[in-house]
Every structure is written in structure tokens, then in C-alpha cells.
């Protein structure tokens, strides 16, 4: 089953954690000095906040999947969306190890699709997705990062956590 992902950039993490904990009637499932995440089941959403962006507000949206088959299905949808797609492949981001791809909607809002298969002690790197704002079509598509095979344990133990 897929889960909607929302990542919001905030300027005061402690104040924002207090607000969202009250709003969701739940404490974060992950808390770091620059990041917090709630894995909610009602509504089914992976909601994350961080202080890592220069601008506050919605940073990006996403679709989190639970299996490699679901990831393949969603990747297929991205390819049919007639927008440039950046397949980041296996990466570390938001204190998690994942395989992911990025696309921007016609308004320029970033969407990620991802399968998380482990935790990380570091936040990881931010990928440059500005080239996705260019016109669509086959000639405009950036070359994807080669997808690396997931570790065997990732297929058996896909986790339900991400940024």
C-alpha cells in the first residue's frame, strides 16, 4: 500500500514539532536536530519537517511505496507523465536509505517516489532537481542515474519510514 509523503521546510523545528504533534495527536516517529517525521495511518501519510531549506513552506510531495514491485509501477507512471524524470537510484537522504526518482509537476512542484529499505545516521545529500524544470519530451529528459539493485535484505525487509 502506498503512502502520501509531504515534506515542509520550517524555520523553528521545536515550535513546529509542538504544533504538528498537537495537530496529529501523535509524537514524531523520528526526531533529529534538524528534522522530524510522523508516520501516520489516519490519514496514511509520511509527514516530515526540516530546517534544511532556505525557504519555508512545502518543500516537496511524494509517494512512498512498500515493495520493489510498487516502485516499478510508480516509476512507469512517471515515465508516462511526459515530464523529465530523474532516477536518483539508491541513495541516503533524510536519515534513510532508499531508492528514489524525482519529477516536477507542470507548476514546478517537486515529487519524489521512493522505497525505503534502511535507516541512516546521517541526513545525506540533496539531489539537484532544477534540470527537471526544463521543457518535457524525450530530448529534454536528463540522463537517469543507473538504478542499482537493492540489497537482498531490502526486498524482504522494506521499511515504512522515510523523510
Steps between C-alpha positions, in 0.01 A plus 500: 500500500629841407527797734488871416817686600509870591822683594469852641795732562473686830700771675439385860512124538403481868199725456396310186534162673273627778243628248492188279502263800188677622342506154565128440444396866827309472868551572752473214628151419842650415656809658844639410656843569387626155215263413184327624265247341155362578392170343124536528243234419195727511544671263763268348782749455874534556521861623848647550635840601855632492706815530724412205345723231551871441125553457220393731184331380430185302837367386377201301234230482542133430371148478661249732465134404549182698631257238734500199201407279310810615809711433523359146129576448535861614821549297297394195243768576774763525632401157148535351445845659684673212731687736875460557577232762814475708560147624725557798538129566619372836583791729516624856266787576304619801664253738387207282634272227269492202465457128325799347412706195390862464263688270358853499134566426402763239506770775854406602411318824746218570369145552710204607416133482695271728546169676678518835701196604705620795591776740804727496682695768558790256252719314670434166533713190243710322462422131494785247159480333491840326563338159154344539347844446603498133245426224375145473549250220762233429773746396456700822520206739817488713698182492395291798737382766541125448274312737696280731348175616360517849684293758327159538389592852322808365257287304416293807509780756369809322435753776221750525712800584648784308540876508 
